[in-house]
Amino acid sequence: MQQQPKNNTLMYVIITVVIIAGLLYFAFKGGEPNPEEVGSLDVTTNDSQTVGSDVVFLLGQINALSIDKAFFQSAVYKSLIDYTQPVPVQPVGRTRPFEPFDPSLYKAATPTENSASAPTTAKPATNRAR
């Protein structure tokens, strides 16, 4: 039974050495780029000429579309119902949204009438010495 602990220790040492050798190989050899692969990369630049040519190409595709105007005269198109609802006017925010907030421009919150007119039942504390 003495043989088994030595075999386990030897197996752990071999596995550790293989892992360290693999890490060292990938750290030193695997990190360098292949010069043939670097030359095959497509490098694109977004200068104004490239963007402009894309816009011209898309505009040409749009102009090439043909719409059959008879579709708009058909009974099916005319039977369509518009279910859109008007968007209500929403309150507009501050005229200068990035200006620092000035609380003096807004009036302070005032208590409601019921709480202001309610009688107070607490009597002031008096400090009389007898």
DSSP file (Angstrom, degrees, kcal/mol; ACC not computed):
  #  RESIDUE AA STRUCTURE BP1 BP2  ACC     N-H-->O    O-->H-N    N-H-->O    O-->H-N    TCO  KAPPA ALPHA  PHI   PSI    X-CA   Y-CA   Z-CA
    1    1 A M              0   0    0      0, 0.0     3,-0.4     0, 0.0     0, 0.0   0.000 360.0 360.0 360.0  -7.9    0.0    0.0    0.0
    2    2 A Q     >  +     0   0    0      1,-0.2     4,-0.9     2,-0.1     0, 0.0   0.772 360.0  66.2 -70.7 -26.4    3.0    2.3    0.1
    3    3 A Q  H  > S+     0   0    0      1,-0.2     4,-1.8     2,-0.2    -1,-0.2   0.833  89.8  63.3 -67.8 -34.7    3.1    2.4   -3.7
    4    4 A Q  H  > S+     0   0    0     -3,-0.4     4,-2.3     1,-0.2     5,-0.2   0.899  99.1  50.5 -65.9 -44.7   -0.3    4.3   -4.2
    5    5 A P  H  > S+     0   0    0      0, 0.0     4,-2.1     0, 0.0    -1,-0.2   0.875 111.3  50.5 -61.9 -34.1    0.6    7.6   -2.4
    6    6 A K  H  X S+     0   0    0     -4,-0.9     4,-2.5     2,-0.2    -2,-0.2   0.902 109.9  50.0 -68.4 -39.2    3.8    7.9   -4.5
    7    7 A N  H  X S+     0   0    0     -4,-1.8     4,-2.3     2,-0.2    -1,-0.2   0.900 110.9  49.5 -65.0 -40.6    1.8    7.3   -7.7
    8    8 A N  H  X S+     0   0    0     -4,-2.3     4,-2.2     2,-0.2    -2,-0.2   0.910 112.3  47.6 -64.2 -42.2   -0.8   10.0   -6.7
    9    9 A T  H  X S+     0   0    0     -4,-2.1     4,-2.1     2,-0.2    -2,-0.2   0.916 112.3  49.1 -65.3 -43.0    2.0   12.4   -5.9
   10   10 A L  H  X S+     0   0    0     -4,-2.5     4,-2.2     1,-0.2    -2,-0.2   0.887 110.3  51.4 -63.7 -39.0    3.8   11.7   -9.2
   11   11 A M  H  X S+     0   0    0     -4,-2.3     4,-2.3     2,-0.2    -2,-0.2   0.909 110.0  49.1 -65.3 -41.9    0.5   12.1  -11.1
   12   12 A Y  H  X S+     0   0    0     -4,-2.2     4,-2.2     1,-0.2    -2,-0.2   0.885 110.9  50.4 -64.6 -38.7   -0.1   15.5   -9.5
   13   13 A V  H  X S+     0   0    0     -4,-2.1     4,-2.3     2,-0.2    -2,-0.2   0.909 111.0  48.5 -65.5 -42.6    3.4   16.6  -10.4
   14   14 A I  H  X S+     0   0    0     -4,-2.2     4,-2.2     2,-0.2    -2,-0.2   0.917 112.3  48.3 -65.4 -43.9    3.0   15.5  -14.0
   15   15 A I  H  X S+     0   0    0     -4,-2.3     4,-2.3     1,-0.2    -1,-0.2   0.906 112.2  49.5 -63.1 -41.9   -0.3   17.3  -14.4
   16   16 A T  H  X S+     0   0    0     -4,-2.2     4,-2.4     1,-0.2    -2,-0.2   0.909 110.9  48.9 -63.6 -43.0    1.1   20.5  -12.8
   17   17 A V  H  X S+     0   0    0     -4,-2.3     4,-2.4     2,-0.2    -2,-0.2   0.897 111.4  49.8 -64.4 -40.6    4.1   20.5  -15.1
   18   18 A V  H  X S+     0   0    0     -4,-2.2     4,-2.4     2,-0.2    -2,-0.2   0.912 111.8  48.4 -65.3 -42.5    1.9   20.0  -18.2
   19   19 A I  H  X S+     0   0    0     -4,-2.3     4,-2.4     2,-0.2    -2,-0.2   0.928 113.2  46.9 -63.7 -45.3   -0.4   22.8  -17.2
   20   20 A I  H  X S+     0   0    0     -4,-2.4     4,-2.4     1,-0.2    -2,-0.2   0.902 112.3  50.4 -63.8 -41.2    2.5   25.2  -16.5
   21   21 A A  H  X S+     0   0    0     -4,-2.4     4,-2.2     1,-0.2    -1,-0.2   0.903 111.0  49.2 -64.1 -40.5    4.2   24.2  -19.8
   22   22 A G  H  X S+     0   0    0     -4,-2.4     4,-2.3     2,-0.2    -2,-0.2   0.914 111.3  48.7 -64.6 -43.3    0.9   24.9  -21.7
   23   23 A L  H  X S+     0   0    0     -4,-2.4     4,-2.0     1,-0.2    -2,-0.2   0.903 112.2  48.7 -63.4 -41.7    0.4   28.3  -20.1
   24   24 A L  H  X S+     0   0    0     -4,-2.4     4,-2.2     2,-0.2     5,-0.4   0.895 110.5  51.6 -65.7 -39.1    4.0   29.3  -20.9
   25   25 A Y  H  X>S+     0   0    0     -4,-2.2     4,-2.7     1,-0.2     5,-1.3   0.945 113.6  42.9 -62.7 -48.1    3.6   28.1  -24.5
   26   26 A F  H  <5S+     0   0    0     -4,-2.3     5,-0.3     3,-0.2    -1,-0.2   0.814 113.3  53.6 -69.3 -29.1    0.4   30.2  -25.0
   27   27 A A  H  <5S+     0   0    0     -4,-2.0    -1,-0.2    -5,-0.2    -2,-0.2   0.901 124.3  22.7 -71.6 -40.2    1.9   33.2  -23.2
   28   28 A F  H  <5S+     0   0    0     -4,-2.2     4,-0.2    -5,-0.2    -2,-0.2   0.863 136.2  26.8 -96.3 -41.0    5.0   33.4  -25.4
   29   29 A K  T ><5S+     0   0    0     -4,-2.7     3,-0.7    -5,-0.4    -3,-0.2   0.847 119.3  51.4 -93.4 -37.8    4.2   31.6  -28.6
   30   30 A G  T 3 <S+     0   0    0     -5,-1.3    -3,-0.2     1,-0.2    -4,-0.1   0.679 100.0  64.4 -76.6 -17.8    0.4   32.1  -28.9
   31   31 A G  T 3  S+     0   0    0     -5,-0.3    -1,-0.2    -4,-0.1    -2,-0.1   0.649  80.0  92.4 -82.6 -15.2    0.5   35.8  -28.3
   32   32 A E  S <  S-     0   0    0     -3,-0.7     2,-0.2    -4,-0.2    -4,-0.0  -0.649  76.9-126.3 -83.1 131.5    2.4   36.8  -31.5
   33   33 A P        -     0   0    0      0, 0.0    -2,-0.1     0, 0.0    -1,-0.1  -0.482  21.4-115.1 -75.8 147.2    0.2   37.6  -34.5
   34   34 A N    >>  -     0   0    0     -2,-0.2     4,-1.9     1,-0.1     3,-0.5  -0.684  18.4-139.2 -78.2 127.2    0.9   35.7  -37.7
   35   35 A P  H 3> S+     0   0    0      0, 0.0     4,-1.4     0, 0.0    -1,-0.1   0.821 102.3  55.4 -61.1 -30.2    2.1   38.2  -40.4
   36   36 A E  H 3> S+     0   0    0      1,-0.2     4,-0.7     2,-0.2    -2,-0.0   0.877 108.4  47.7 -69.2 -36.0    0.0   36.6  -43.1
   37   37 A E  H <4 S+     0   0    0     -3,-0.5     3,-0.5     1,-0.2     4,-0.4   0.849 106.6  57.1 -72.7 -34.0   -3.1   37.0  -41.0
   38   38 A V  H >< S+     0   0    0     -4,-1.9     3,-1.0     1,-0.2    -1,-0.2   0.881 105.1  51.6 -64.7 -37.9   -2.4   40.6  -40.2
   39   39 A G  H 3< S+     0   0    0     -4,-1.4    -1,-0.2     1,-0.2    -2,-0.2   0.727 104.0  58.7 -71.1 -21.1   -2.3   41.5  -44.0
   40   40 A S  T 3< S+     0   0    0     -4,-0.7    -1,-0.2    -3,-0.5     2,-0.2   0.488  78.8 112.0 -89.6  -1.3   -5.6   39.8  -44.6
   41   41 A L    <   -     0   0    0     -3,-1.0     2,-0.7    -4,-0.4    -3,-0.0  -0.497  68.0-129.2 -72.5 138.6   -7.5   42.0  -42.2
   42   42 A D        -     0   0    0     -2,-0.2     2,-0.6     2,-0.0    -2,-0.1  -0.796  21.7-162.8 -89.1 119.2  -10.0   44.4  -43.8
   43   43 A V        -     0   0    0     -2,-0.7     2,-0.4     2,-0.0    -2,-0.0  -0.905   7.1-170.3-104.7 122.0   -9.5   47.9  -42.5
   44   44 A T        -     0   0    0     -2,-0.6     2,-0.4     2,-0.0    -2,-0.0  -0.907   5.7-160.5-113.8 140.9  -12.4   50.3  -43.1
   45   45 A T        -     0   0    0     -2,-0.4     2,-0.8     2,-0.0     5,-0.1  -0.934  14.1-143.6-117.4 143.7  -12.3   54.0  -42.5
   46   46 A N        +     0   0    0     -2,-0.4     2,-0.1     4,-0.1    -2,-0.0  -0.530  41.3 153.5-103.8  64.4  -15.4   56.1  -42.1
   47   47 A D     >  -     0   0    0     -2,-0.8     4,-2.0     1,-0.1     3,-0.3  -0.438  60.3-100.6 -85.8 170.5  -14.3   59.2  -43.9
   48   48 A S  H  > S+     0   0    0      1,-0.2     4,-2.6     2,-0.2     5,-0.2   0.796 119.7  57.9 -64.8 -29.6  -16.8   61.6  -45.5
   49   49 A Q  H  > S+     0   0    0      2,-0.2     4,-2.2     1,-0.2    -1,-0.2   0.914 108.0  46.1 -68.2 -41.5  -16.2   60.2  -49.0
   50   50 A T  H  > S+     0   0    0     -3,-0.3     4,-1.8     2,-0.2    -2,-0.2   0.928 115.5  45.9 -65.2 -45.0  -17.1   56.6  -48.0
   51   51 A V  H  X S+     0   0    0     -4,-2.0     4,-2.0     1,-0.2    -2,-0.2   0.909 112.5  51.8 -64.8 -41.5  -20.2   57.8  -46.1
   52   52 A G  H  X S+     0   0    0     -4,-2.6     4,-2.3     1,-0.2    -1,-0.2   0.887 108.0  50.8 -62.9 -40.0  -21.2   60.0  -49.0
   53   53 A S  H  X S+     0   0    0     -4,-2.2     4,-2.2     1,-0.2    -1,-0.2   0.863 108.2  53.1 -68.0 -33.5  -20.9   57.2  -51.5
   54   54 A D  H  X S+     0   0    0     -4,-1.8     4,-2.4     2,-0.2    -2,-0.2   0.907 109.5  48.8 -64.2 -41.6  -23.1   55.0  -49.3
   55   55 A V  H  X S+     0   0    0     -4,-2.0     4,-2.5     2,-0.2    -2,-0.2   0.913 111.1  49.4 -64.8 -42.9  -25.8   57.8  -49.2
   56   56 A V  H  X S+     0   0    0     -4,-2.3     4,-2.0     2,-0.2    -1,-0.2   0.896 110.9  50.7 -63.8 -39.9  -25.7   58.1  -53.0
   57   57 A F  H  X S+     0   0    0     -4,-2.2     4,-1.7     2,-0.2    -2,-0.2   0.931 112.2  46.1 -63.3 -45.9  -26.0   54.4  -53.4
   58   58 A L  H  X S+     0   0    0     -4,-2.4     4,-2.1     1,-0.2    -2,-0.2   0.881 110.3  53.7 -65.2 -38.0  -29.0   54.2  -51.1
   59   59 A L  H  X S+     0   0    0     -4,-2.5     4,-2.4     1,-0.2    -1,-0.2   0.889 106.8  52.5 -63.2 -38.9  -30.6   57.2  -52.9
   60   60 A G  H  X S+     0   0    0     -4,-2.0     4,-1.2     1,-0.2    -1,-0.2   0.881 108.3  50.7 -63.4 -38.5  -30.2   55.4  -56.2
   61   61 A Q  H  < S+     0   0    0     -4,-1.7     4,-0.4     2,-0.2    -2,-0.2   0.894 110.6  48.9 -66.4 -39.1  -32.0   52.4  -54.7
   62   62 A I  H >< S+     0   0    0     -4,-2.1     3,-1.3     1,-0.2    -2,-0.2   0.912 109.9  51.1 -66.8 -41.9  -34.9   54.5  -53.5
   63   63 A N  H 3< S+     0   0    0     -4,-2.4    -1,-0.2     1,-0.3    -2,-0.2   0.774 102.9  61.3 -66.6 -24.8  -35.2   56.3  -56.8
   64   64 A A  T 3< S+     0   0    0     -4,-1.2    -1,-0.3    -5,-0.2    -2,-0.2   0.614  82.1 105.0 -78.4 -11.2  -35.4   52.9  -58.6
   65   65 A L    <   -     0   0    0     -3,-1.3     2,-0.5    -4,-0.4    -3,-0.0  -0.426  57.2-156.8 -69.0 142.1  -38.5   51.9  -56.6
   66   66 A S        -     0   0    0     -2,-0.1     2,-0.5     2,-0.0    -2,-0.1  -0.988   2.4-159.6-122.8 130.0  -41.8   52.0  -58.6
   67   67 A I        -     0   0    0     -2,-0.5     2,-0.8     3,-0.0     3,-0.0  -0.914  18.6-130.8-110.6 129.2  -45.1   52.4  -56.8
   68   68 A D    >   -     0   0    0     -2,-0.5     3,-1.3     1,-0.2     4,-0.4  -0.689  15.5-162.2 -78.8 111.1  -48.3   51.4  -58.5
   69   69 A K  G >  S+     0   0    0     -2,-0.8     3,-0.6     1,-0.3     4,-0.5   0.665  82.1  74.6 -72.1 -15.8  -50.6   54.4  -58.0
   70   70 A A  G >> S+     0   0    0      1,-0.2     3,-0.8     2,-0.2     4,-0.6   0.770  83.3  69.2 -66.7 -24.4  -53.7   52.2  -58.8
   71   71 A F  G X4 S+     0   0    0     -3,-1.3     3,-1.1     1,-0.2     6,-0.4   0.900  95.1  53.2 -59.3 -40.8  -53.3   50.7  -55.3
   72   72 A F  G <4 S+     0   0    0     -3,-0.6    -1,-0.2    -4,-0.4    -2,-0.2   0.671 108.4  50.9 -71.1 -15.9  -54.3   54.0  -53.7
   73   73 A Q  G <4 S+     0   0    0     -3,-0.8    -1,-0.3    -4,-0.5    -2,-0.2   0.502  88.2 110.1 -95.0  -7.2  -57.5   54.1  -55.9
   74   74 A S  S <X S-     0   0    0     -3,-1.1     4,-1.8    -4,-0.6     5,-0.1  -0.272  76.5-122.6 -72.6 157.5  -58.5   50.5  -55.0
   75   75 A A  H  > S+     0   0    0      1,-0.2     4,-1.3     2,-0.2    -1,-0.1   0.826 110.6  58.5 -67.6 -32.8  -61.6   49.8  -52.8
   76   76 A V  H  4 S+     0   0    0      2,-0.2     4,-0.4     1,-0.2     3,-0.3   0.931 108.1  44.8 -63.6 -45.6  -59.4   47.9  -50.3
   77   77 A Y  H >4 S+     0   0    0     -6,-0.4     3,-1.1     1,-0.2    -2,-0.2   0.901 113.1  50.7 -66.0 -40.3  -57.2   50.9  -49.6
   78   78 A K  H 3< S+     0   0    0     -4,-1.8    -1,-0.2     1,-0.2    -2,-0.2   0.718 103.2  60.9 -71.9 -19.9  -60.1   53.3  -49.4
   79   79 A S  T 3< S+     0   0    0     -4,-1.3    -1,-0.2    -3,-0.3    -2,-0.2   0.546  78.8 112.3 -83.5  -6.4  -61.9   51.0  -46.8
   80   80 A L    <   -     0   0    0     -3,-1.1     2,-0.4    -4,-0.4    -3,-0.0  -0.398  61.0-141.0 -67.1 144.0  -59.0   51.3  -44.4
   81   81 A I        -     0   0    0     -2,-0.1     2,-0.7     2,-0.0    -2,-0.1  -0.896   5.9-133.6-112.3 137.0  -59.9   53.2  -41.2
   82   82 A D        +     0   0    0     -2,-0.4    -2,-0.0     1,-0.1     0, 0.0  -0.799  23.6 176.8 -90.4 115.2  -57.6   55.7  -39.4
   83   83 A Y        +     0   0    0     -2,-0.7    -1,-0.1     2,-0.1     2,-0.0   0.160  31.1 135.0-103.4  17.0  -57.5   55.0  -35.7
   84   84 A T        -     0   0    0      1,-0.0    -2,-0.0     0, 0.0     0, 0.0  -0.355  42.4-148.7 -68.8 148.2  -54.9   57.6  -34.7
   85   85 A Q        -     0   0    0     -2,-0.0     2,-0.1     0, 0.0    -2,-0.1  -0.916  22.8-105.2-116.5 143.7  -55.6   59.7  -31.7
   86   86 A P        -     0   0    0      0, 0.0     0, 0.0     0, 0.0     0, 0.0  -0.400  32.6-121.8 -67.5 143.5  -54.4   63.3  -31.3
   87   87 A V        -     0   0    0     -2,-0.1     3,-0.1     1,-0.0     2,-0.0  -0.753  29.1-125.2 -85.8 123.3  -51.6   63.7  -28.9
   88   88 A P        -     0   0    0      0, 0.0     2,-0.3     0, 0.0    -1,-0.0  -0.332  30.1 -97.9 -69.3 152.5  -52.5   66.1  -26.1
   89   89 A V        -     0   0    0      1,-0.0     3,-0.0     3,-0.0     0, 0.0  -0.538  41.9-151.5 -71.0 129.0  -50.4   69.2  -25.5
   90   90 A Q        -     0   0    0     -2,-0.3     2,-0.1     1,-0.1    -1,-0.0  -0.726  24.5 -95.4-101.7 150.8  -48.0   68.5  -22.6
   91   91 A P        -     0   0    0      0, 0.0     2,-0.3     0, 0.0    -1,-0.1  -0.392  41.3-125.5 -64.6 141.9  -46.5   71.1  -20.3
   92   92 A V        -     0   0    0      1,-0.1     3,-0.1    -2,-0.1    -3,-0.0  -0.628  21.2-127.7 -89.2 146.8  -43.1   72.3  -21.4
   93   93 A G        -     0   0    0     -2,-0.3    -1,-0.1     1,-0.2     0, 0.0   0.195  53.3 -40.5 -75.7-159.9  -40.2   72.1  -19.0
   94   94 A R        -     0   0    0      1,-0.1    -1,-0.2     3,-0.1     4,-0.0  -0.294  49.1-126.6 -67.0 151.1  -37.8   74.9  -18.0
   95   95 A T  S    S+     0   0    0      1,-0.3    -1,-0.1    -3,-0.1    -2,-0.1   0.853 108.8  31.4 -68.0 -33.3  -36.6   77.3  -20.7
   96   96 A R  S >  S-     0   0    0      1,-0.1     3,-1.5     3,-0.1    -1,-0.3  -0.831  73.7-177.7-122.8  91.2  -33.0   76.6  -19.7
   97   97 A P  T 3  S+     0   0    0      0, 0.0    -1,-0.1     0, 0.0    -2,-0.1   0.724  80.5  49.8 -67.2 -21.2  -32.9   73.0  -18.5
   98   98 A F  T 3  S+     0   0    0      2,-0.1     3,-0.1    -4,-0.0    -2,-0.0   0.386  82.8 111.5 -99.6   4.5  -29.2   73.1  -17.6
   99   99 A E  S <  S-     0   0    0     -3,-1.5     3,-0.1     1,-0.1    -3,-0.1  -0.537  83.4 -94.1 -73.3 143.0  -29.4   76.3  -15.6
  100  100 A P        -     0   0    0      0, 0.0     2,-0.3     0, 0.0    -1,-0.1  -0.249  46.4-101.7 -58.7 146.7  -28.8   75.7  -11.9
  101  101 A F        -     0   0    0     -3,-0.1    -3,-0.0    -4,-0.0     0, 0.0  -0.531  33.1-163.9 -73.9 130.3  -32.0   75.3   -9.9
  102  102 A D    >   -     0   0    0     -2,-0.3     3,-1.5     1,-0.1     4,-0.3  -0.919   6.9-169.3-117.8 103.3  -33.0   78.4   -7.9
  103  103 A P  G >  S+     0   0    0      0, 0.0     3,-1.3     0, 0.0    -1,-0.1   0.704  80.0  73.1 -67.7 -17.7  -35.6   77.6   -5.2
  104  104 A S  G 3  S+     0   0    0      1,-0.3     4,-0.1     3,-0.0    -2,-0.0   0.691  86.7  65.6 -70.1 -15.5  -36.3   81.3   -4.6
  105  105 A L  G <  S+     0   0    0     -3,-1.5     2,-0.4     2,-0.1    -1,-0.3   0.676  96.3  64.8 -77.6 -16.3  -38.2   81.4   -7.9
  106  106 A Y  S <  S-     0   0    0     -3,-1.3     2,-0.1    -4,-0.3     0, 0.0  -0.879  90.4-116.1-110.5 138.6  -40.8   79.0   -6.6
  107  107 A K        -     0   0    0     -2,-0.4     3,-0.1     1,-0.1    -2,-0.1  -0.408  36.2-105.3 -73.5 149.8  -43.2   79.9   -3.7
  108  108 A A        -     0   0    0      1,-0.1     2,-0.2    -2,-0.1    -1,-0.1  -0.344  41.3 -92.9 -72.5 153.4  -42.9   77.9   -0.6
  109  109 A A        -     0   0    0     -2,-0.1    -1,-0.1     1,-0.0     0, 0.0  -0.485  42.8-150.7 -67.6 131.0  -45.5   75.3    0.2
  110  110 A T        -     0   0    0     -2,-0.2     3,-0.1    -3,-0.1    -1,-0.0  -0.793  20.4-105.5-104.2 148.1  -48.2   76.8    2.4
  111  111 A P        -     0   0    0      0, 0.0    -1,-0.1     0, 0.0     5,-0.0  -0.314  43.7 -98.7 -67.3 155.5  -50.3   74.8    4.9
  112  112 A T     >  -     0   0    0      1,-0.1     4,-1.7     4,-0.0     5,-0.2  -0.260  31.6-109.0 -70.8 163.4  -53.8   74.0    3.9
  113  113 A E  H  > S+     0   0    0      1,-0.2     4,-2.1     2,-0.2     5,-0.2   0.867 115.5  55.7 -63.9 -37.2  -56.7   76.2    5.3
  114  114 A N  H  > S+     0   0    0      1,-0.2     4,-0.8     2,-0.2    -1,-0.2   0.905 110.4  43.5 -64.5 -41.0  -57.9   73.4    7.6
  115  115 A S  H  4 S+     0   0    0      1,-0.2    -1,-0.2     2,-0.2    -2,-0.2   0.807 113.8  51.5 -76.2 -27.0  -54.6   73.0    9.4
  116  116 A A  H  < S+     0   0    0     -4,-1.7    -2,-0.2     1,-0.2    -1,-0.2   0.844 113.5  43.1 -77.2 -33.3  -54.0   76.7    9.7
  117  117 A S  H  < S+     0   0    0     -4,-2.1    -1,-0.2    -5,-0.2    -2,-0.2   0.543  86.2 110.5 -91.5  -6.0  -57.4   77.5   11.2
  118  118 A A  S  < S-     0   0    0     -4,-0.8     2,-0.1    -5,-0.2    -3,-0.0  -0.499  73.9-117.5 -70.9 132.4  -57.5   74.6   13.6
  119  119 A P        -     0   0    0      0, 0.0     2,-0.4     0, 0.0    -1,-0.1  -0.390  23.3-124.0 -70.1 147.4  -57.1   75.7   17.2
  120  120 A T        -     0   0    0      1,-0.1     0, 0.0    -2,-0.1     0, 0.0  -0.754  18.3-167.6 -91.2 137.5  -54.1   74.5   19.1
  121  121 A T        +     0   0    0     -2,-0.4     2,-0.3     2,-0.1    -1,-0.1   0.553  56.1 102.7-100.3 -11.2  -54.7   72.7   22.4
  122  122 A A        -     0   0    0      1,-0.0    -2,-0.1     3,-0.0     3,-0.0  -0.580  63.0-144.6 -78.2 132.9  -51.2   72.8   23.7
  123  123 A K        -     0   0    0     -2,-0.3    -2,-0.1     1,-0.1     3,-0.1  -0.728  26.4-102.0 -94.9 145.5  -50.6   75.3   26.4
  124  124 A P        -     0   0    0      0, 0.0     2,-0.3     0, 0.0    -1,-0.1  -0.362  41.4-106.3 -64.9 145.7  -47.3   77.1   26.6
  125  125 A A        -     0   0    0      2,-0.0     2,-0.4    -2,-0.0    -3,-0.0  -0.536  35.0-159.1 -73.2 131.9  -45.0   75.8   29.3
  126  126 A T        -     0   0    0     -2,-0.3     2,-0.6    -3,-0.1    -3,-0.0  -0.905  10.0-154.3-113.6 144.7  -44.7   78.0   32.3
  127  127 A N        +     0   0    0     -2,-0.4     2,-0.5     2,-0.0    -2,-0.0  -0.761  26.3 167.8-119.0  82.7  -41.8   77.9   34.7
  128  128 A R        -     0   0    0     -2,-0.6     2,-0.5     2,-0.0    -2,-0.1  -0.813  23.8-151.1-100.1 134.9  -43.1   79.3   38.0
  129  129 A A              0   0    0     -2,-0.5    -2,-0.0     1,-0.1     0, 0.0  -0.899 360.0 360.0 -99.3 130.6  -41.2   78.9   41.1
  130  130 A R              0   0    0     -2,-0.5    -1,-0.1     0, 0.0    -2,-0.0   0.400 360.0 360.0-101.4 360.0  -43.4   78.8   44.3
